[in-house]
């Protein structure tokens, strides 16, 4: 059974490369966008996504970008 979850990923630079930080969860899309905006001044980039999560395996799929601030990596490439 898959469920939609909302996550925020901050990004920072490490030796010139864009690296994602610790993922945060939000209760809904509006909250995810608000958290991402609030974190934006502390990171080189922040992105808020809606993702489908398989409740049994924890696998994430079908990321949908809700908002982004600054430089962010492609979630599918990560």
ABEGO torsion letter per residue (X at the ends): XBBBBBBBBBBBBBGGBBBBBBBBBBABAAAAAAAAAAAAAABABBBBBBBBBBAAAGBBBGBBBABBBEBBBBAAAX
